[in-house]
């Protein structure tokens, strides 16, 4: 996932998203190819919910 990220952005997996979705805002990035994992849906962390 590190190689598919973008500078200044935090990319998380679905598992992390599920744990944090009630406290943080996310944007769905969609499915990306991850080395040794295949295609995975990932999310951008946008910030904390208020």
Number of C-alpha atoms within 10 A of each C-alpha: 14 9 7 10 12 10 5 6 10 14 21 19 13 14 10 12 20 10 10 14 14 10 11 14 16 20 12 14 13 11 12 13 12 14 11 6 8 9 12 14 15 21 20 19 19 13 11 12 10 6
